[in-house]
Amino acid sequence: MNRISFASLNRKAILVGVLFTVTLIFIIRLFQMQVINQQMYDEKSAGNSIKAIEQIPFRGVFYDRNLNLLVDNIPAYTLRITPADYDTSLNKILDAVLDFDEGTVSNILKRNRIYSKYVPIRIKRGIDFRVVSWLEENSNYLPGVDYIVEMQRGYPFGVMGSHLFGYSKEISPKQYQQEKDYYRPGDYVGHNGIEKAYEMELRGKKGFKYVLVDSKRKEIGPYKDGNVDKESIKGKDLVLSIDGYAQKTAEEEMKGKRGAVVAIEPESGEILALVSSPEYDLNQFSYVTTKEFLEQIYNDPANPLFNRATMSLKPPGSTFKILAAIAALDMGVINVNTVIHCGGGFTFGRFFKCHGSHGSVNVIHAIEKSCNTFFYNLIYKIGLNNLKRYALEFGFSKKTGIDIGEETAGLITDEDYYEKIYGKNWPRSILASLGIGQGEISVTPLQLAYFTAITANNGMSYKPHVVKGYLDNNTGKINKYEFPKIKTSVKKEVFDIVKEGMFLVVNGNGTATHIRSNKFKIAGKTGTAQNPHGKDHALFIGFAPYENPKIAIAVVVENVGFGGTHAAPIAKKVIEAYLTKGRSINKEDKIFTEVIQTGEEIAD
Amino acid sequence: MRIDYHIKDKIDFYIVIPVLLLLLLGLIAIYSSTFNNPLAQNNFEKQLYFALSSIFIFLIIHFIPTNTFKIISIPSYAIGIILLLLVLVIGKKVSGAKSWLGLGVFGFQPSEFAKIATILMLSNFLSRNNNNIDSIKDILIALTIGFIPVALIFLEPDMGSSIIFFFFILVLLFWKGLSILWLVVVISPAVVALSAIFGTTTFIISLILLLGILFLLNRDLFFNGSVFALNLASGFFADYVYNILSPHQQARINSFLDPSSDPLGSGYNSIQAMVAVGSGGIFGKGFMNGNQTQLQYIPEQWTDFIFCAISEEFGFIGSITVIILFLILLGRILRNASNTRDEFLSLTQIGIFAVLFIHFLINVGMVIGLVPIIGVPLPFVSYGGSSLIVNVIMIAIVSNIYRTRKNYT
């Protein structure tokens, strides 16, 4: 009876309708996906299967001025974990193998959880060969664990250079935000010293290798046979103005002391040595830095991370008398014949002591004997504002603009400064101690060395710098960087007079006769900065050879006492190292032999 | 008796040729998608053997007497149920579902066999008396015959097969002439159950819609109230079942709601499949040149996602070819079923139509992002022995009926 509805044409029509509708929808959808939106899917598909692998170029190395290799790249093994393939039950084993505290591996993994689990995470850099062979043997039981060879800094010359070279470390999130276009999380960037200042030159240019990957991001092979790959470009190899021997000597001499040594080539402003002591081991920063090392270095009362050479501020003490003499002579308030009587001190409101009774002294002998009385008098003739003017001309009370790292400006006061504090009638007696470089006056070791260099070269030099240029590996030539020239308005005769005084400090009856050398004529000036918190700071500035200065130096040793005793011998050693070893390699240098000849004349 | 040797009379080319072409396309795509995969090295050869042996199976079934199907319907149904029970006890677990029986070298899915058995059994029952199918007793018996295997398959749990059974049972009832009201009664619990899984709001909306439809078709308050109560219960039951569902099935349902919410999880297949299809363009990337396929972005692509490989490597042209072949095949079966006056044979063919059609709908639909990811192979194209042989048996039945059509039209 129900034949009417069984397999009726109506019902057939409905099924045919459904069949055609579904087919039509499929065709429209496929047309939309494959014809209209094909490009969108194509891009997604390409992005899926092509992986760009960054090729980190070799970082530029550092040569010294004689092309001795100071800092290079050495291969080191880095253990990595790819979280997607890794079994966390291996954490304990790896902790033990890597000499980590328990839980370290798990902590590193947790810290990196924000990145894709297919990206390998560096667990430890600089693992030793024993661990590498263990990894090789057990690789079947260590899914997701591998090692790669990475370049790490090495210091083949034996120079520490901790504050000079600086180190690189993983980019901070803040810097990454600012320079997203080049860096990736986990990249190493120069953190301080030359590594930071010359980061752009040193880092080179990253390359990219394109590979095909499967759905598990496993590499299958090169993309387009590597034709679209971009080679990485090696960073520039810097040629430093540093002399490896002078630097090494200065570092050895400063071992166990606090302070700084800065040596500069006067005619060029090139820094020959820059040491801040105590130093720290840069190798410790090349590896994944251990917690103990960081704790130790941060808690060290000597504060080894602090760059004393460019940042520590001390009164210049008697070394400052040279500037006062230059100012007075150049202004004409005294001449070489002006004599002041020293009876053991000077009275201005109160009595200012001299360390001896020098009788009648002119400016040359006042420098030789470091006579306080002479300079107490002199400052009142010069006037504080004039002194400040000269100080600025010679690089004090402002940053020198050295090409590396941070530095401090220091302070030389002027009349406005005291007027602001004490009013119009500020006690003029303050001036007396400023005249001998004590009191409210502070300079950095770099500023002292720079001042000495300008003086030695008769008022002319270049902005101080530690990098000369970079080595063009194709031509073997050095492309020099340019630095601004510095020229003071001071007359040449003034320098002759002052330098004669400095010569006598060492070679006459001065305060540093014990560093007299039979090889070179050293000229210099000792200084002792009063320190209300403990023992005085020892200072020495000097240059050599006297006639044709090739090295100017400033040495500051903290809390040891008299400058002649503690700072001058260090200066002598560094000068010796540079003039005998460093400069002897320099072929263009013929002055060296002359120096020996003249040196023999003055030998006693 | 004059024997007509005209081959067109014996074999329906509108059925056989699309099937052969689909098989061929499938073999090409399986070759391409397994070529680089160490896990599936021999799949192409295996599928080739299955394809060749299925031709023999086809020929055997093509030539057996047509009344055999009715005779074996009851025993085969009984065997099917026994196998389904057996698989629950000693079955092999494959991707979270206990649906395989080890049978010597080859695994075997009883649910595939149960498809044919249930179609035959249900066709047999529905054609037995020409009574009004709208009698509650007949409907309940028909539903019982249909839903015993569904319940057993659901317990495995194999959602894909459950949906396929539900669909062809419905189409058989529809073909038999079940009234629209009763169709609503049968379908609505499933629709309401699904909407309950989506959320409370959709659940309530579907209930309101149901009430509207019921009162449009029928004024009997008691009847409508009972149906409503049934639906309400099914909604709550679905929610309960969803919560005890195995995690991979829950994830599949969830990722359909928003595939991009978990791009590396369950939504991954859906996204990668669409990328593969879309990036194929008009002419495709060329045989063995589809990077999505060759780099194995879609796990086990040679089974349920074989359509991606064709779409990616042969483009719009390739995918349209597959669609057209299915349209011809399915349209032809529908036409043959409609022309067969014998109720049993007509119902059997429409059941086969329904099974193939729902496979086609779900498989292609899920690959192009219109249907949730449900593990259902594309007939004749996907890799898989039991599925291929069962599909060929079904086609052979249709072909057999075509051969003897003069006796039944």
Interface residues (C-beta under 8 A of the other chain):
Chain A: M1 N2 R3 I4 S5 F6 A7 S8 L9 R11 K12 I14 L15 V16 L19 F20 V22 T23 I25 F26 I27 R29 L30 F31 M33 Q34 V35 N37 Q38 M40 Y41 D42 K44 S45 A46 N48 S49 L212 V213 D214 S215 I220
Chain B: N130 N131 N132 I133 V171 F174 W175 K176 G177 S179 Q272 M274 V275 A276 V277 G278 S279 G280 G281 I282 N291 Q292 L295 Q296 Y297 I298 P299 S311 G315 F316 S319 I320 I323 F326 L327 L330 G331 L334 A337 S338 E343 S346 I350 F353 F357 F360 L361 V364 G365 I368 G369 L370
